[in-house]
Amino acid sequence: MRNRLIFSFLSLLSLSAIYGQTLYFHGSLDQPLTEGWSWLIPVAVSLAIEGISVYLTAMAHAAVMANQAGGSLRLGSYVLGIVMGALNYAHFAGASLQPNATAVTFGMLSSLSPWLWAIYSRHVHRVALARLGLTEPRGVRLSTARRIWHPIRSVAVYSYASWVGIQDPRVAVEAWMSATKMGRCTAEKLGAGIGVHPTGSGTDSHPTGSGSDTRSQPDSTATSGTDTGSATSGTDTGSATSGTDTRSDTGSWKEMRREQYHRLRESHPKASKTQLAQMMGISPSGLRKALAG
């Protein structure tokens, strides 16, 4: 329905330009030439003149739809459209060529006709390519606040996401912070990297910066070799220990990666796991580990 409305509008535009040409030729052609054919001959001449650029536009559209080069045909239609527009303008501007409403209106109609037909042609072609899966989706769209307050980082995210093919803003930022040197530096500065720890040690960091769990425990009488149910050294008590909390760290990393993987899978259903791993900024083996267990 929408395409029919667009086609009808463009056809009306071309017919209006033809009407302008007809008005001029009806009053300017020699009387013997048009005697008995007062309107038929001016209409035929106007159709021929305006039809040239429309014909070139139609041929350019056919070439594009067949995945053939149509640039020269389209350029020719643009040039002829400008010529026809100048001709229409001159018809109604008179010998002085002073602008008036009629001259400008019919001049614009003839000049814009091939350009607007070309826009419609490209639209139809893009729709056809999208149905065949031969076009890329639009790029990621970051918020205005990010672009205003972090313009350099935003450009870097745009660059990374456009190449990898990520549309989701959150996924794009997370992947950029994980996969690029600049992103990892940003994560360290912000202290909120995704899969990147501010300390760079890969452990569960705490304000002490020691990489160990120093949270206060009730009745923490540090003993050795005994099971006290509180913080101890050298025994597995089921609570915080002096070693690094690698299990919880690995679990949170896997959980984050699985969420990121599922979001990418929803937005890129046809992508392979290798491609999704590239979007996430990790190796295929790393993705397999994240999805395992």
C-alpha positions in Angstrom: 0.0 0.0 0.0 2.8 2.4 0.9 4.6 1.7 -2.4 1.5 2.4 -4.3 1.0 5.7 -2.6 4.6 6.7 -3.4 4.3 5.6 -7.0 1.0 7.5 -7.3 2.7 10.7 -5.9 5.6 10.5 -8.3 3.3 9.8 -11.2 1.3 12.9 -10.3 4.5 14.9 -10.1 5.5 13.8 -13.6 2.0 14.5 -15.0 2.1 18.0 -13.5 5.4 18.7 -15.3 3.8 17.4 -18.5 0.8 19.7 -17.9 3.1 22.7 -17.6 4.8 21.8 -20.9 1.4 21.4 -22.5 0.2 24.8 -21.4 3.2 26.4 -23.1 3.1 24.5 -26.3 -0.7 24.9 -26.7 -0.2 28.6 -27.0 3.2 28.8 -28.7 3.0 26.2 -31.6 2.0 27.6 -35.0 -1.7 27.5 -35.7 -1.4 25.5 -39.0 0.5 22.9 -37.1 -2.1 22.4 -34.4 -5.2 23.1 -36.5 -7.8 20.5 -35.6 -5.4 19.1 -33.0 -5.3 22.0 -30.6 -4.5 19.9 -27.5 -3.4 16.5 -28.9 -0.1 17.7 -30.4 1.0 19.8 -27.4 0.3 16.9 -25.1 2.2 14.5 -27.3 5.2 16.9 -27.5 5.2 17.3 -23.7 5.0 13.6 -23.1 7.9 13.1 -25.4 10.0 15.7 -23.7 9.3 14.7 -20.1 9.3 11.0 -21.0 12.9 11.0 -22.0 14.2 11.5 -18.4 11.5 9.2 -17.0 12.6 6.5 -19.5 16.2 6.8 -18.5 15.2 6.6 -14.8 13.2 3.5 -15.5 16.1 1.9 -17.4 18.4 2.7 -14.5 16.0 1.2 -12.1 15.8 -2.0 -14.2 19.6 -2.2 -14.2 19.9 -1.8 -10.5 17.2 -4.4 -9.8 19.2 -6.8 -12.0 22.4 -6.0 -10.0 23.8 -4.3 -13.0 25.5 -0.9 -13.3 23.0 1.9 -13.9 25.0 5.0 -12.9 25.4 6.5 -16.4 21.7 6.1 -17.1 20.8 7.7 -13.8 23.2 10.6 -14.4 21.7 11.1 -17.8 18.2 11.3 -16.3 19.5 13.9 -13.8 21.0 16.1 -16.6 17.9 15.9 -18.7 15.7 16.7 -15.7 17.7 19.9 -15.1 17.4 20.7 -18.9 13.7 20.1 -18.8 13.4 22.2 -15.6 15.2 25.1 -17.3 13.0 24.8 -20.3 9.9 24.9 -18.2 11.2 27.9 -16.3 12.0 29.7 -19.5 8.5 29.1 -20.8 6.8 30.9 -18.0 9.4 33.4 -17.0 9.3 35.2 -20.4 12.1 37.0 -22.2 13.3 38.7 -19.1 13.6 35.4 -17.2 12.4 37.1 -14.1 11.2 34.5 -11.5 7.5 34.1 -10.9 5.5 31.5 -9.1 4.4 29.6 -12.3 7.9 29.5 -13.7 9.5 28.3 -10.5 6.8 25.7 -9.8 6.9 24.0 -13.2 10.7 24.3 -13.4 11.1 22.5 -10.0 8.6 19.8 -11.0 10.6 18.8 -14.1 14.0 19.1 -12.3 13.0 17.1 -9.2 11.2 14.3 -11.1 14.2 12.1 -11.9 15.8 12.6 -8.5 12.6 11.5 -6.7 12.2 8.6 -9.0 15.8 7.6 -8.2 15.1 7.7 -4.5 12.1 5.4 -4.9 14.2 3.1 -7.0 16.9 2.8 -4.4 14.3 2.1 -1.7 12.8 -0.7 -3.7 16.2 -2.1 -4.4 17.2 -2.0 -0.7 14.0 -3.8 0.3 14.7 -6.5 -2.3 18.3 -7.0 -1.0 17.1 -7.1 2.6 14.7 -9.9 1.8 17.6 -11.9 0.3 19.8 -11.1 3.4 22.3 -9.2 1.3 22.3 -6.0 3.3 23.7 -5.2 6.7 21.4 -3.9 9.5 21.8 -0.3 10.7 24.7 0.4 13.1 24.5 0.7 16.9 22.9 3.8 18.3 24.4 5.3 21.5 22.5 7.7 23.7 23.0 11.4 23.4 24.4 11.6 26.9 27.2 9.1 26.0 28.0 11.1 22.8 28.1 14.4 24.6 30.1 13.4 27.7 32.3 10.7 26.1 32.7 11.7 22.5 36.0 9.9 21.9 34.9 6.7 23.6 31.6 6.8 21.7 33.5 7.1 18.3 35.6 4.1 19.3 32.5 2.1 20.2 30.9 3.1 16.9 34.0 2.0 15.0 34.3 -1.3 16.7 30.6 -2.1 16.6 30.2 -1.2 12.9 33.0 -3.5 11.9 31.9 -6.4 14.1 28.2 -5.9 13.4 26.7 -5.2 16.8 23.4 -3.3 17.1 22.7 -3.6 20.8 24.2 -0.5 22.6 24.9 -2.4 25.8 26.5 -5.4 24.1 28.6 -3.0 21.9 30.0 -1.2 24.9 30.6 -4.4 26.8 32.4 -6.0 23.8 34.5 -2.9 23.2 35.6 -2.8 26.9 36.6 -6.4 26.7 38.1 -6.7 23.2 40.1 -3.4 22.7 43.1 -2.0 24.6 41.4 1.4 24.9 38.2 -0.3 26.2 40.2 -2.3 28.8 41.9 0.9 30.0 38.5 2.6 30.3 37.2 -0.4 32.3 40.2 -0.2 34.7 39.7 3.6 35.2 36.0 3.2 35.8 36.4 0.1 37.9 33.3 -1.4 36.2 34.7 -3.4 33.3 32.8 -6.4 32.0 35.1 -9.4 32.5 38.0 -7.0 33.3 38.9 -6.5 36.9 40.2 -3.1 38.0 43.2 -4.6 39.7 44.1 -6.5 36.5 44.8 -9.7 38.6 41.7 -11.6 37.6 40.7 -12.1 41.3 37.9 -10.8 43.4 39.3 -7.4 44.3 38.4 -5.5 47.5 39.2 -2.1 48.8 42.4 -3.4 50.3 43.8 -4.2 46.9 45.5 -7.4 48.2 43.3 -9.7 46.0 42.2 -11.6 49.2 38.9 -11.5 51.1 39.4 -9.3 54.1 35.8 -8.8 55.0 35.3 -8.8 58.7 34.0 -12.0 60.2 32.4 -12.6 63.6 34.6 -14.4 66.1 37.4 -14.5 63.6 40.0 -16.1 65.8 42.4 -17.1 63.0 43.4 -20.6 63.7 45.4 -23.1 61.7 44.2 -26.5 60.6 40.9 -26.3 62.6 37.4 -26.0 61.3 35.9 -23.0 63.1 33.1 -22.0 60.6 34.7 -18.6 60.3 37.7 -17.0 58.5 40.6 -19.5 58.8 43.8 -20.2 57.1 44.5 -23.5 55.4 41.1 -25.1 55.9 38.0 -25.1 53.8 35.3 -23.9 56.1 32.6 -23.1 53.5 33.0 -19.3 54.2 35.5 -16.6 53.3 39.1 -17.9 53.2 42.4 -16.2 52.8 42.8 -17.5 49.2 41.4 -15.7 46.2 37.7 -16.2 45.5 38.3 -17.7 42.1 35.2 -19.9 41.9 32.8 -17.1 42.4 34.8 -14.9 40.0 34.8 -17.6 37.3 31.1 -18.2 37.8 30.2 -14.5 37.5 32.4 -14.3 34.3 30.6 -17.3 32.8 27.2 -15.9 33.7 28.0 -12.5 32.2 29.3 -14.1 29.0 26.3 -16.4 28.7 23.9 -13.4 29.0 26.0 -11.5 26.4 25.9 -14.6 24.1 22.1 -14.9 24.3 21.6 -11.2 23.6 23.8 -11.5 20.5 22.1 -14.7 19.4 18.7 -12.9 19.5 20.0 -10.0 17.5 22.1 -12.1 15.1 20.2 -15.4 14.7 22.2 -16.4 11.6 25.6 -15.8 13.0 27.9 -18.7 13.8 29.4 -19.2 17.2 32.8 -18.2 15.9 31.3 -14.9 14.7 29.5 -14.3 18.0 32.7 -15.0 19.9 34.4 -12.3 17.7 31.6 -9.9 18.6 32.1 -10.7 22.2 35.8 -10.1 22.0 36.8 -13.6 23.1 38.1 -16.8 21.4 35.8 -19.6 20.3 37.3 -21.8 23.0 36.6 -19.1 25.6 33.0 -19.1 24.4 32.8 -22.8 24.8 34.1 -22.6 28.3 31.6 -19.9 29.2 28.7 -21.9 27.8 29.8 -25.2 29.5 28.3 -26.0 32.8 
